[in-house]
Amino acid sequence: MRRMISVPIQNILNDLDVTSLRVLVDTGPLVALCSRRDEHHTICVEQLRNLSPPLLTCWPVVTEAAWLLKENQLAVQKLLAGFETEFLQLLSGVRTLRKSVLKNPPLGGIFETQFLLFC
């Protein structure tokens, strides 16, 4: 049986040139980036400084983020404005993700070098 070795994500990020990666972002970081009230806002903003837009996402993630932010209209506006400013980009479909994921190294062979999951 193979044993998984846990490596802190920061060690992996330090070894990668994250400025050239395409980043797939999930609900949690989107909510944290849009809401200063979120407990993870500061760390997500700090990590974002090392990344180049656009951040890739999908409609279910946007819908869930908007639902979680519904009490904070300014945060919802920031979320939606992310598409107008090209900070966020919708994936065009599952094929786009399938072509880019599960190719070769880094992150233990999970993502190819142009992709990083930010969640």
N, C-alpha and C positions, 0 to 999 in steps of 0.2 A: 504494500500500500504506500502510495506517495504521500509525503507529509508536506503540507503547505507551510511556507515560511512567511511570517508576517513582517512586512517592511513598512515603516511609516511612510505615508504618501509624500511627505516633505522630502525625504531622501530621494524618492523617484523623481519628483519635480526638479530637484536641484541638479540632477543628471541630464535633464532634457532641456532642449531649447524650446520652451513653451510658447515663445512668441510666434513660432511658425506652425503651431498646431491648430487644427479645427476642433472646436470645443462643443460637445453635446451637453447642454445644461438641463438639469431636472428642476422640479418645482421648488424644492427647498432653497437652493441658491438664488433662484429668481425672486422668491418672496423676500429673502434676506437682503438682496441688492436693492429692491424697491422700497423697503420699509426700514426706516431708521429705528423703529421700535423693536425690530427682530433682534433676538439675542446674538445671532450670527452675522449681523450686518457688517460690523467692522472687519472681521476676518474675510468675508466674501469680497468686500471692496478692496482689501489689501491683495488678495489673490488675483483679482481682476486686473490689477495694474500690470501683471506679468503676461496677460493674454491679449491677443489681437482680435477685435471684432471681425465678423459677426459671430455671436454665440448661436449655435444651432439648437433648435427646439422643435416641438410639435404641438398641434392643437390641444391634445389632452393635457399637456403640461401647462399651457397658457390658460386653459379653462380652470384647472385646479388652482393655479396661482391667483387668478382673478377672484375665485371664490374665497380663498383664504385671506385675501386683501380687501374684501368687500366693505369692511368697516372703515377703511382708510382710502378715501377717494383719490387723494394725491398719489398714493402708491399704485393704484390701479391705472391712473393716467400715465405714470412713469413706465409701467409695464407695457402698455399699448404704444406709447411714444417710442419705445425701443425698436419697433418695426419701422416707423417713419424715419428714424435716424440711422437705420441699418446697423444698430447695435445688436439686434436680434434678427434671426432669419429662420423661417419655417423650413423644415425638411420637406422635400417634395414627395416623399413616400418611403415606404419600407425598403424599396430597392436601393435608394441612396444610402441608407444606413448599412444594408447588407453588403454592398460593394466595398464599403470602407472599413467595416468591422471584421474581426476574426481573421486577419491576414497573417501578420508576423509581429515580432517583438514589440516595442517596449511593453511594460506592464505585464510581463509574463506571457506574452503572445496573445493578449486579449485584443489590443488595438494596434493598428498600424501607426507609423510615426506621425501621420498627419492628424490623428484624432486623440482627444483626451476627454474623458467623462468627468464633468464637473458637477458632483452631487454629494 
